Amino acid sequence: MDMITQVMNIFNGTYQDDRGYIHHRVQGKTYDIRMHPMTLEWACSCPAYKFGRGKQCKHIKEIQEKA
């Protein structure tokens, strides 16, 4: 388990970076799912998001359904 995953597990599965993005993790995955609260812009580091040209992937949808 990497350091970021350990920290996110301690702090309720999210953290906010200095640029304002809120980072999420789906349990069991290492993909970085991030959302900017001012612009409501979502992004994911998974191949489906990258090669889908910015379309929402299942990881983003899973985080949105939790909220």
C-alpha positions as CSV (number, residue, x, y, z in Angstrom):
1,M,0.0,0.0,0.0
2,D,1.4,3.4,-1.0
3,M,1.7,6.4,1.4
4,I,-1.1,8.4,-0.2
5,T,-3.5,5.4,0.2
6,Q,-2.6,5.0,3.8
7,V,-3.2,8.7,4.5
8,M,-6.5,8.7,2.6
9,N,-7.7,5.7,4.7
10,I,-6.9,7.6,7.9
11,F,-8.7,10.8,6.7
12,N,-12.0,9.3,5.4
13,G,-10.7,8.5,1.9
14,T,-10.1,12.0,0.7
15,Y,-7.6,14.8,0.9
16,Q,-7.4,18.3,-0.5
17,D,-4.2,19.6,-2.2
18,D,-2.8,23.1,-2.2
19,R,-4.5,23.8,-5.6
20,G,-8.0,23.1,-4.2
21,Y,-8.6,19.7,-5.7
22,I,-10.3,17.1,-3.5
23,H,-8.8,13.7,-4.2
24,H,-10.7,10.5,-3.8
25,R,-9.8,6.8,-4.0
26,V,-12.1,3.9,-4.8
27,Q,-11.4,1.1,-2.4
28,G,-9.0,-1.5,-3.8
29,K,-7.9,0.8,-6.7
30,T,-4.9,3.2,-6.9
31,Y,-6.5,5.6,-9.4
32,D,-6.5,9.2,-8.4
33,I,-10.1,10.6,-8.8
34,R,-10.1,14.4,-8.3
35,M,-12.7,17.1,-8.2
36,H,-12.3,20.9,-8.0
37,P,-15.1,22.3,-5.8
38,M,-15.1,25.7,-7.5
39,T,-15.5,24.5,-11.1
40,L,-17.0,21.0,-10.3
41,E,-14.5,19.6,-12.8
42,W,-13.9,15.8,-12.3
43,A,-10.9,13.8,-13.6
44,C,-9.5,10.3,-13.1
45,S,-6.2,8.7,-13.7
46,C,-7.6,5.4,-15.1
47,P,-7.2,4.4,-18.7
48,A,-10.9,4.5,-19.4
49,Y,-11.0,8.2,-18.5
50,K,-7.8,9.0,-20.3
51,F,-8.6,7.2,-23.6
52,G,-12.3,8.1,-23.3
53,R,-11.3,11.8,-24.0
54,G,-12.6,13.1,-20.7
55,K,-15.9,11.2,-20.4
56,Q,-16.8,10.1,-17.0
57,C,-15.6,6.7,-16.0
58,K,-17.1,4.2,-13.5
59,H,-14.8,5.4,-10.7
60,I,-16.1,9.0,-10.9
61,K,-19.7,7.8,-11.0
62,E,-19.0,5.6,-7.9
63,I,-17.7,8.6,-6.0
64,Q,-20.6,10.8,-7.1
65,E,-23.1,8.2,-6.0
66,K,-21.6,8.0,-2.5
67,A,-22.0,11.7,-2.0
